[in-house]
Amino acid sequence: METKTHKILIVDDEAHILQVLSLKLRNCGYETATAVDGEDALRQALTDTPDLIISDVQMPYMNGLELSNELSVNAKTAHIPVVILTARGHTLECSDTDIPNIKKVLGKPFSPRGVAELVAELLIDVPASSICNSEAA
Amino acid sequence: MQFGGRVKTQHTATYSQQANDAFELQMRAVGIVVLHAGLHEKIAASTPDWFTDLLCKTPMLQRIVQANVRTWTEENNMQCTQVCTGLWVAPMQTSGRRRTSECGIGVFVTDEFCDGESFHAICQASNADVTMIRDLIASTNPMSTKDVARMASLFQMAWNASVQNEESKTTVESVGQELADSYEEISMLYTMTSSMNSVNHPERFIELACSELLQTLPYEWIGVQLTIGDRLPKPGDKLVVASNEQLQTEELQQSVSSLLMTVEPGKTQIANGDDALTLEFGPATLVEPILKEGAVVGVLVAANKQGEDNSASSVDIKLLSATAAQLGIFIENALLYEDLNATFLGTLEALTNSIDAKDKYTCGHSQRVALLTAQLATAAGLDPDQVNRCRIAGLVHDIGKIGVPESVLLKKGGLTDDEFASIQKHPEIGAKILQEIPQMEDILGGVLHHHEKYDGSGYPHGIAGEDIPMIARLISLADTFDAMSSTRTYRNAMTRQSVLDELSRVSGTQFDPELTDLFVKLDFSEWEMLMIDHQSSNKEVPITLKEAS
């Protein structure tokens, strides 16, 4: 049975962050997928088109900013909002980048509750993806 | 959708149910029926169908389960037992780690089952048609009896692997949950630690601590009550409380204050369900002492836990005591800062008083200029920190007079050019004296330029208009007003109205016109009180305070 839910792709090379965020977001009713680097994430984003991506900055192969850039230039993924997680001290503002799909930059340590609230806020006007799929089919 | 709070989710339960069902389906595919039984429960299947119904109602199976269920729930690695012809059972524990009152049963039905002496009785017990059951069993392609032992040990392995897998998943899930809680804590403590430098505004840090805790812990309200009297004017003795509800803070303050009498250093009070704490504040209320040098200086209270699970968790207690410890350190720092600040201001006051005291006519002048400068700064819309800087600048504006010979300062009658030049040096001397004090950096301009005039005809630099620092333009008005309103060696005091008229007359040439407009509208009653105070302590000078009639 198809349920109405948003799909969120979480990208980080640290397993504990993937675990914490997936658990929190699943408990909030979202469907989650995880990727361990930018390349992996880009591949998944192109095939599965998530409703939102949460990505770390520092990752092997392709970092979070490169990922956002790749997503923003591809017509299939340009609309997907991206939330960037960055280590404190590694100060980065939305305005530091010219990448339009980055909606918010959060510092680590982050509050999982805060992330869940932000996700809800960013997805408030986005129809749940499974409904979109069934309409398209 | 619910955020926050520590909820033992149904997620795990649902998940494990799904995993169970999947395991049973897999076993059925290889010809094994999985049933379960408990000490107080009859033998049953999680997804019943004709086959499980038939087996559950089999009298021999029921008897053997009844006789052995206690042993089966307590021991593992038990042998596969024959129940009757073509029917074997292999009991298994449901959990490797925890002892439960339930066990799983793998049932093996072989191709001899339908030919056995009990088959008719079994069908009868289920009110089932013998031929139909025979056909159904044949359709399941039953194993042969010689395979039972092999299948039983495979079943045992699969069962144990499944239990272990289940446990690992539950562990990962709960570690993830605990990790998420720790992230909440770290993020909260990080926010608090990075705000600890706000010693100037202790109430802000305490409010922040309460509201951050409220967001992280599922309590109705979080409050801090201190016992340090007026030593920190804000928050003083007032209860600081954060809540999503409308609370009667005055009533709460009384109840919380009474906690201060009972709280002991290093000991968290936890409401245990039916004690006074629960009655007064609600379930799972936590009271944590705030300590300074080992003595209780306040309490941090988390009251009335929300949600279904209304007992205090170790996370609640840990986070509350970590916050109380931070509050203790913060309060200690804030008090030290307060002391330091008081000493600093006291020293400045003593210094300026000693200069003012050289001349009986200028007694208290610096304090009064400080007052008026601060009042004018407030009227000009500066923030409290800036107003405070203006007050200090007003206090020390004449400190350079220490470098001007007394003979010149106290001379009655006209000054020679040289003497006047020597007096005019006092702003520069003052700035030079103060430039070594780091806290004075922001106010040096006020001291150096308080004799500049708006049209550029003042000293020492002859700068004009907005080039004169704001702080100096404020002092200039306050200084002139106080000087003209006092008796000096060379003239008597002027009336209030004539002073204000004179200020307005030179507004735009000597003074910033906008600031002059604000200055003449100030309330001078506090200044008057100071003036009377200073004059009565200096009886030699007749009281010359003149009210405009």
Chai-1 contact restraints between the chains, C-beta under 6 A:
chainA,res_idxA,chainB,res_idxB,connection_type,confidence,min_distance_angstrom,max_distance_angstrom,comment,restraint_id
A,H16,B,L179,contact,1.0,0.0,6.0,A-B,restraint_1
A,Q19,B,G176,contact,1.0,0.0,6.0,A-B,restraint_2
A,V20,B,L179,contact,1.0,0.0,6.0,A-B,restraint_3
A,V20,B,A180,contact,1.0,0.0,6.0,A-B,restraint_4
A,V20,B,Y183,contact,1.0,0.0,6.0,A-B,restraint_5
A,L23,B,G176,contact,1.0,0.0,6.0,A-B,restraint_6
A,K24,B,A180,contact,1.0,0.0,6.0,A-B,restraint_7
A,N27,B,T9,contact,1.0,0.0,6.0,A-B,restraint_8
A,C28,B,M1,contact,1.0,0.0,6.0,A-B,restraint_9
A,G29,B,M1,contact,1.0,0.0,6.0,A-B,restraint_10
A,P109,B,I186,contact,1.0,0.0,6.0,A-B,restraint_11
A,P109,B,S187,contact,1.0,0.0,6.0,A-B,restraint_12
A,P109,B,Y190,contact,1.0,0.0,6.0,A-B,restraint_13
A,F110,B,S187,contact,1.0,0.0,6.0,A-B,restraint_14
A,S111,B,E184,contact,1.0,0.0,6.0,A-B,restraint_15
A,S111,B,S187,contact,1.0,0.0,6.0,A-B,restraint_16
A,P112,B,A180,contact,1.0,0.0,6.0,A-B,restraint_17
A,P112,B,Y183,contact,1.0,0.0,6.0,A-B,restraint_18
A,R113,B,F3,contact,1.0,0.0,6.0,A-B,restraint_19
A,R113,B,G4,contact,1.0,0.0,6.0,A-B,restraint_20
A,A116,B,F3,contact,1.0,0.0,6.0,A-B,restraint_21
A,E117,B,F3,contact,1.0,0.0,6.0,A-B,restraint_22
